[in-house]
Every structure is written in C-alpha cells, then in structure tokens.
C-alpha cells in the first residue's frame, strides 16, 4: 500500500533552515560524545550478516567523517567500505562513473549485493546508484539527504552549484527519478532540527519497501554519529536480504523516534 503524503511538499517552494538552526549545528560534537557514552547500548543492536556496506560522505566531507560509523558497522559484523574518492566537492553527474566503478568493485570482490549508506549529498548519490545498478544494491539508507520536493531548500545550494558546476534543478527528469520509488528497499532518516537542509526535502514516499524515520533533535553535521541514528541504521541493515519490515520504534533510544503519523504532519 502506498501513500502520497511524502509528496505533498513537492509543489511547495520551501525555505532553507533559519539562522538559529544553522548555528545550532555546532552541537554535532556533543552528539559524537553522547554516542561514545552510549556505546554499551549501541552494541546491543542486531548483528550483521557480513554483507558489504558502502558509506558515502556528505558535501565537502571525506571518508574521515564516516569513520566512526564504519567502525561501528564493522563491530556489528558488516564489511564496511569507504568511498575512497577524497573530499566530496559535489556533482551527481560528475561523480556517477566513479561511484558506479566503486560499487562494482565491492560487489565483484564480495560476490554479494551492497547496502549503501549516504549522508546528505551522499544519499542522493546512493539513490542514483540504486536506480542505475539495482542488481548490485541490497538496501539504501539516506541520512539528512535532500532529494524530494524543493531540493533548493538548503543552506548549501549556492556553494554546491559553484563547486560542482551543476545546477540542482537543471535536469527535472533526473531529479524526479531520484525522488521517486527505488527498485530496492530504502529508508530515509531525517530530523526537523536539521540546520542545513529543510527536513521536508528528506521525505520519501512510504511503501511496502520504503519508510521515513525521524530522529528528534539530531543535527545535520552530527547525524552520522548520533546514537539514535546509528541504532536505526543498524536495525535497518540487519534485515534479511529481500525482506522488509517497518522500523520498530522501541529499544534503548525509543524516545528519539516519533511515530510516523506525528513525524510527517
């Protein structure tokens, strides 16, 4: 059963997060420290089955930004991989060939489908990969990725366009494809207190194999080290290949996850 609630924002022009939320992004360091303190709880998450996971960093970030997440996933039993392309200076079209080659390398070396975790711009790359190479992709998880509706509603749009040489609204067909249904299971994790992207741009259309998970009070910069985000990520990746069940908002971080009817109102 499908719902178009997530696309209710598609025709609405949105504003980027305000200055207060942008300045509050400094709390990312606190989120990292909190996740370190919560490590005993995080390590109780469902264990992985050893399948490969490719981690794609956000705009202007490098593999270093996702090192704690990769380390956590390895502790849980996943074969976590960095993207190995230096700093992400943007360009969905510009990076496409290199990303496809990287995915092919991991898939061929492991002989298994690859789950892709993309943070911010990395999530847009992840969704593009799933559309073009679904036979190699097992699952897609995006973290604060602005792929839906008015994708200009971020505080990084102008800088992205200047550095990548690509206009975010230049290719309507591509934009709609990335925002649409994927041929593989997908989860979008987001926060209304994101200071970089308008949270409404992170909402996918819910279906039998796709869902949104809101995490209360998470920042954009700290999303990849936020304890409730990491727990939700581990829970989603632990699903058997070819199976999908909705996220169970329970466990040690249950208070951080609003119910879906609350999250999308």
NORHU-V13470 format. One record per residue. N is the residue number from 1. RES is the residue in three letters. OMEGA is omega in whole degrees, -180 to 180 (none if undefined). NEAR is the number of other ideal C-beta (glycine too) atoms within 10 Angstrom. Layout:
((N | RES | OMEGA | NEAR) (N | RES | OMEGA | NEAR))
This chain:
((1 | UNK | -177 | 5) (2 | UNK | 176 | 11) (3 | UNK | 180 | 12) (4 | UNK | -177 | 9) (5 | UNK | -178 | 15) (6 | UNK | -179 | 23) (7 | UNK | 178 | 15) (8 | UNK | -178 | 13) (9 | UNK | -168 | 19) (10 | UNK | -176 | 16) (11 | UNK | -175 | 8) (12 | UNK | 174 | 10) (13 | UNK | -173 | 9) (14 | UNK | 175 | 18) (15 | UNK | 172 | 9) (16 | UNK | 175 | 20) (17 | UNK | -177 | 22) (18 | UNK | -176 | 11) (19 | UNK | -180 | 10) (20 | UNK | 179 | 9) (21 | UNK | 180 | 20) (22 | UNK | 179 | 16) (23 | UNK | -179 | 10) (24 | UNK | 177 | 18) (25 | UNK | 179 | 17) (26 | UNK | -179 | 12) (27 | UNK | 179 | 18) (28 | UNK | 178 | 19) (29 | UNK | 178 | 12) (30 | UNK | 179 | 13) (31 | UNK | 177 | 21) (32 | UNK | 180 | 17) (33 | UNK | 179 | 12) (34 | UNK | 180 | 15) (35 | UNK | 176 | 23) (36 | UNK | 178 | 12) (37 | UNK | -177 | 11) (38 | UNK | -176 | 17) (39 | UNK | 179 | 12) (40 | UNK | 178 | 8) (41 | UNK | -179 | 14) (42 | UNK | -178 | 20) (43 | UNK | 174 | 12) (44 | UNK | -180 | 11) (45 | UNK | 179 | 22) (46 | UNK | -179 | 15) (47 | UNK | 179 | 13) (48 | UNK | -180 | 19) (49 | UNK | 177 | 15) (50 | UNK | -177 | 10) (51 | UNK | -177 | 17) (52 | UNK | 177 | 21) (53 | UNK | 178 | 24) (54 | UNK | -178 | 28) (55 | UNK | -177 | 25) (56 | UNK | -175 | 31) (57 | UNK | 179 | 26) (58 | UNK | -180 | 28) (59 | UNK | -180 | 20) (60 | UNK | 179 | 16) (61 | UNK | 178 | 18) (62 | UNK | 178 | 16) (63 | UNK | -180 | 18) (64 | UNK | -177 | 10) (65 | UNK | -177 | 20) (66 | UNK | 179 | 25) (67 | UNK | 178 | 16) (68 | UNK | 179 | 15) (69 | UNK | 179 | 24) (70 | UNK | 179 | 19) (71 | UNK | 178 | 10) (72 | UNK | -180 | 22) (73 | UNK | 177 | 24) (74 | UNK | 176 | 13) (75 | UNK | -179 | 16) (76 | UNK | 175 | 20) (77 | UNK | 178 | 16) (78 | UNK | 175 | 22) (79 | UNK | -172 | 19) (80 | UNK | -177 | 23) (81 | UNK | 171 | 22) (82 | UNK | -180 | 16) (83 | UNK | 172 | 22) (84 | UNK | 180 | 11) (85 | UNK | 178 | 15) (86 | UNK | -179 | 9) (87 | UNK | -178 | 13) (88 | UNK | 180 | 24) (89 | UNK | 170 | 16) (90 | UNK | 178 | 23) (91 | UNK | 180 | 16) (92 | UNK | 179 | 21) (93 | UNK | -177 | 13) (94 | UNK | -175 | 13) (95 | UNK | -170 | 23) (96 | UNK | -177 | 14) (97 | UNK | -180 | 9) (98 | UNK | 179 | 14) (99 | UNK | 178 | 23) (100 | UNK | 178 | 15) (101 | UNK | -180 | 9) (102 | UNK | 178 | 20) (103 | UNK | 180 | 25) (104 | UNK | 179 | 13) (105 | UNK | -178 | 14) (106 | UNK | -180 | 18) (107 | UNK | -179 | 19) (108 | UNK | -179 | 9) (109 | UNK | -177 | 11) (110 | UNK | -175 | 14) (111 | UNK | -178 | 7) (112 | UNK | 174 | 16) (113 | UNK | -174 | 19) (114 | UNK | 169 | 23) (115 | UNK | -178 | 28) (116 | UNK | 176 | 31) (117 | UNK | -179 | 28) (118 | UNK | 180 | 28) (119 | UNK | 177 | 28) (120 | UNK | 179 | 30) (121 | UNK | 178 | 29) (122 | UNK | 177 | 28) (123 | UNK | 176 | 28) (124 | UNK | 174 | 25) (125 | UNK | -177 | 29) (126 | UNK | -180 | 31) (127 | UNK | 176 | 27) (128 | UNK | 178 | 23) (129 | UNK | -180 | 25) (130 | UNK | 178 | 23) (131 | UNK | -174 | 18) (132 | UNK | -176 | 15) (133 | UNK | -175 | 19) (134 | UNK | -180 | 13) (135 | UNK | -180 | 8) (136 | UNK | -173 | 21) (137 | UNK | -180 | 25) (138 | UNK | -173 | 21) (139 | UNK | 176 | 24) (140 | UNK | 173 | 26) (141 | UNK | 177 | 25) (142 | UNK | -178 | 27) (143 | UNK | 179 | 33) (144 | UNK | -176 | 33) (145 | UNK | -177 | 30) (146 | UNK | -176 | 31) (147 | UNK | -171 | 23) (148 | UNK | 175 | 24) (149 | UNK | -177 | 23) (150 | UNK | -174 | 20) (151 | UNK | 175 | 20) (152 | UNK | -173 | 19) (153 | UNK | 176 | 20) (154 | UNK | 176 | 25) (155 | UNK | -180 | 19) (156 | UNK | -173 | 20) (157 | UNK | -176 | 17) (158 | UNK | 179 | 11) (159 | UNK | 177 | 14) (160 | UNK | -178 | 21) (161 | UNK | 179 | 16) (162 | UNK | -175 | 9) (163 | UNK | -177 | 15) (164 | UNK | -174 | 19) (165 | UNK | 180 | 12) (166 | UNK | 176 | 15) (167 | UNK | -174 | 11) (168 | UNK | -180 | 20) (169 | UNK | -175 | 11) (170 | UNK | -175 | 11) (171 | UNK | -177 | 14) (172 | UNK | -179 | 8) (173 | UNK | 179 | 7) (174 | UNK | -179 | 13) (175 | UNK | 180 | 18) (176 | UNK | 179 | 11) (177 | UNK | -180 | 15) (178 | UNK | 179 | 22) (179 | UNK | -174 | 21) (180 | UNK | -179 | 14) (181 | UNK | 177 | 14) (182 | UNK | 177 | 22) (183 | UNK | 179 | 13) (184 | UNK | 177 | 24) (185 | UNK | -176 | 24) (186 | UNK | 175 | 26) (187 | UNK | 173 | 25) (188 | UNK | 177 | 25) (189 | UNK | -174 | 29) (190 | UNK | 178 | 29) (191 | UNK | 177 | 26) (192 | UNK | 179 | 17) (193 | UNK | 174 | 19) (194 | UNK | -178 | 28) (195 | UNK | -179 | 23) (196 | UNK | -179 | 21) (197 | UNK | 174 | 27) (198 | UNK | -173 | 23) (199 | UNK | -179 | 22) (200 | UNK | 179 | 20) (201 | UNK | -179 | 24) (202 | UNK | -173 | 26) (203 | UNK | 175 | 23) (204 | UNK | 178 | 24) (205 | UNK | -178 | 20) (206 | UNK | 178 | 19) (207 | UNK | 179 | 16) (208 | UNK | 180 | 11) (209 | UNK | -180 | 16) (210 | UNK | -177 | 19) (211 | UNK | 174 | 21) (212 | UNK | 176 | 23) (213 | UNK | 175 | 24) (214 | UNK | 174 | 25) (215 | UNK | -177 | 25) (216 | UNK | 169 | 14) (217 | UNK | 177 | 14) (218 | UNK | 174 | 27) (219 | UNK | 176 | 24) (220 | UNK | -177 | 29) (221 | UNK | -178 | 25) (222 | UNK | -172 | 23) (223 | UNK | -179 | 27) (224 | UNK | 178 | 31) (225 | UNK | -180 | 25) (226 | UNK | -173 | 30) (227 | UNK | 178 | 22) (228 | UNK | 177 | 28) (229 | UNK | -180 | 27) (230 | UNK | 178 | 25) (231 | UNK | 180 | 25) (232 | UNK | 178 | 26) (233 | UNK | -180 | 26) (234 | UNK | 179 | 23) (235 | UNK | -178 | 19) (236 | UNK | -179 | 23) (237 | UNK | -177 | 24) (238 | UNK | 179 | 15) (239 | UNK | 178 | 18) (240 | UNK | 179 | 8) (241 | UNK | 180 | 12) (242 | UNK | 179 | 10) (243 | UNK | 178 | 8) (244 | UNK | 173 | 17) (245 | UNK | -179 | 12) (246 | UNK | 179 | 11) (247 | UNK | 178 | 16) (248 | UNK | -176 | 10) (249 | UNK | 178 | 18) (250 | UNK | 180 | 9) (251 | UNK | -172 | 16) (252 | UNK | -178 | 15) (253 | UNK | -175 | 21) (254 | UNK | -176 | 11) (255 | UNK | -176 | 9) (256 | UNK | -174 | 21) (257 | UNK | 174 | 22) (258 | UNK | 175 | 16) (259 | UNK | -176 | 10) (260 | UNK | -178 | 18) (261 | UNK | 176 | 8) (262 | UNK | -173 | 9) (263 | UNK | -173 | 18) (264 | UNK | 179 | 17) (265 | UNK | none | 8))
